[in-house]
Amino acid sequence: MAGVDAFHAAVLGVVQGLTEFLPVSSSGHLVLAHRFLFGGKALPLWVDIASNTGTFLAAVILMRREIAEALSGFFAGLFSPPARRAPGWRLFWLIVVASIPAAVVGLLIKDWFEAINRPFYVALGLFFTALVLWTTPRGGAKDDPGDVTLWEAFLGGLAQAVAIWPGVSRSGTTISAYLRLGLSPEFAARLSFLMYAAASFGVLLLGLKDGLPKGVEPAPVLAMVATSFASGYLAMILLFGVLKAGKFRLFAPYVAAVAVLALLFG
């Protein structure tokens, strides 16, 4: 984050953490916060890599049991055919299949999405998110990996791929897709968070491979990681409560209002 101090980074970290898991679009809010609060230009894609680190760690800690179940189930299933009927084996492959669309789209056209990280395109994405949230049903009774087909997991992955567009909420579109497919609110959120952890792990590896760009000081990066971790963890807990209460659609008016502000002042 060349030219950005630790305070600036901390604020963006809070924005990232709160909006990554709440269905309001983290990428959209980061672009708008950087522009309206600090007068900056559109954020480059590598800033997302830095800001996602804290939320990735938050997702791993909150979803540690599910991650351990999926990994242990996978390795057990490699050597034991009966283990392939266990929930962990199934959960692992649901996550893998759901992660494919976003990985393909991200690798093929990530530069194009970086180029449209501007308020007008963010507003379009936010309006789409508001529509998705407002029309989302309450969900169904599927609350076990065995209840979900690989095709249904793939459809949720397509929703995650759409969310690469700035302003389209990843958690909003994936959770909405799974609720429409009959998953329970809690399991829809858990699967969405696991998908995020898998995708974010790949982004983190790419970031570590390339290293920090020249001129980036460690302090702003550490500030962003810390604040995005704390706010992201709280956001996930909050979202579970909102889904349990059946209030998911109440985020729609807020998202639409942010979209209008982006159009008016962007």
Secondary structure by P-SEA (a helix, b strand, c coil): cccccaaaaaaaaaaaaaaccccccaaaaaaaaaacccccccccaaaaaaaaaaaaaaaaaaaaaaaaaaaaaaaaaaccccccccaaaaaaaaaaaaacaaaaaaaccaaaaaaaccaaaaaaaaaaaaaaaaaccccccccccccccaaaaaaaaaaaaaaccccccaaaaaaaaaaaacccaaaaaaaaaaaaaaaaaaaaaaaaaacccccccaaaaaaaaaaaaaaaaaaaaaaaaaaaacccccaaaaaaaaaaaaaacc
